[in-house]
Amino acid sequence: MKLKRHLYLWHRWLGIVSCLFMALWFISGVVMLYVGYPKLTPAERLGHLPELPATCCAPLPNQWAHIPLESLRLTSLAGKPHYLLVLPNGQHLAVNAQNGKPVSEVTQSWAVANAWQFNGNTSLYYQGLLDEDMWTHSRALDPHRPLYRIVSNDKAKTWLYLSSQTGEVVLDANAQERSWNWLGAWLHWLYPLRGGFGIENGWRMLVIGLSLIGTTMAVFGMIVGLLRLRLRTPYRHGSCSPYKTGWLHWHHIAGLLFGLLLVLWVFSGFMSMRPWGLTDGHSQLLSKDLQQGSLRAADLSFGVNEALLQFQTETGFKPVELEWQRLSGETYLVARDATGKSRILEDFEPPKLAFSRERLLAAARLLAEGITLQGDWQSHYDNYYYARAEYSMNGAQERPLPVVRMRFGDAEKTWLYIDPTSGKVVARSDEAQRTNRWLFNLLHSWDIQALLDRPLLREVLIILFSLGGLLVSVSGVVLSWRRLSRRQQQRQRSQRL
């Protein structure tokens, strides 16, 4: 009996702390089914770039052409071709591809010119330079901070955020995204308590703590609910619940019907934060790439103008961006057009659509000599390699098909997915990360391929069970408020006496 009483007390007091947050999570989670946190997707970025003209560019100056680079692209800024470099120290640099001069300072006028390139002939309103606001919490934007914010007068009322390092657009957020996200991702992830809104260093631990409290409370609630349930000998009023009507009745019944799902949802939210590194990847292969050596612009044996002419004259392909890549020590170009289609250009070869499986398998073997390796050609999505809608949390991740899946025989059972149309590793995981895929992604987003192939069914199920979880949470909020109000009234009466 003492243990049972402790269960009741713990469930009651933990519920007072967590039920309000859980109600907000269910409401915002349904919103996130349809409107995600603002991001700039690859399709949006490429779709706003002009075609690179043939014979447009001078070679990259020697001071950058012969040093190791993290990445190198030829793209357009303010309507003109520019090289975009990421240096080994993480610095982003833009170099004019016509005269070889670096963009030494990203001014207001330069930012506005890049916004014009992105959004066309619409009125623009400069709103200043900021480090972070409610739509720019993503850590992926850190190398570009502070950010210029420019408001476009287009139909979507888009806000553009531009890098202060290069001037390129790194995020767009339209009015629909901004409006719904106050109730969606911004609320779901407790962003009011992050960054400029209060807590930064403690935000992560706050989310972990609240999720853990909510999970514990829900588990205790399931046990208490089952202990109070009478199926064979109903209570005097004829119900299997001790509560005939009212919020207690609905809290008990809804908890029995939806409690397990609520436990799994809140627990998976807890796992989304990868608490204490429990499901972080530990494989050394995860940090390796297929380059086999440093990327240097000078290692490309042909010129940029020659490449652009070859793409346009031999294949009719119209690149808006070129990217330098390496595979097994060989440097090559990947060209992309405005629709995201790509071509590969290597030395002494005409442009091609993709690398062969054998070429990619040979490159992967160089990563881990002496370790068994199996390379499979994969032309469909499955439960480990799958695409999400652009508005979802992972919607900006590229998940092309077909891919080559490389499965290594190392202790961590590392998998790499390589895009044959670029030679890039587009996804990687070890056994610990694949475990997190089930404990977080599956339980939280229901993103198994069987449901992703049936989006309407998935949405109906998530909304239905979210409403059940919301009923449990809201009834808990009401009961908690009533109990706290009674205690406050009792305290006031005792003070008057």
Buried (B, 14 or more C-beta within 10 A) or exposed (E): EEEEEEBBEBBBEBBBBBBBBBBBBBBBBBBBBEBBBBBBBEBBBBBBBEBBEBEBBBBBBEEBBEBEBBEBBBBBBBEBBBBBBBBEEEEBBBBBBEEBEBBEEBEEEBBBBBBBBBBEEBEBEBEEBBEBBBBBBBEEBEBBBBBBBBBBEBEBBBBBBBBBBBBBBBBBBBEEBBEBBBBBBBBBBBBEBBBEBEBEEEBBEBBBBBBBBBBBBBBBBBBBBEEBBEEEEEEEEEBBBBBEEEBBBBBBBBBBBBBEBBBBBBBBBBBBBBBEEEBEBBBEBBEBBBBBEEBBBEBBEBEBBEBBEBBBEEBEBBBBBBBBBBBBEBBBBBBBBBEBBBBBBBEEEEBBEBBEBEBBBBBBBEBBEEEEBEBEEBEEBEBBBBBBEBBBBBBBEBBBEBBBBBBBEBEBBBBBBBBBBBBBBBBBBBBBBBBBBBBBBBBBBBBBBEBBEEEEEBBEEBEEBBEBBBBBBBBBBBBBEEBEEEEEEEEEEEEEE
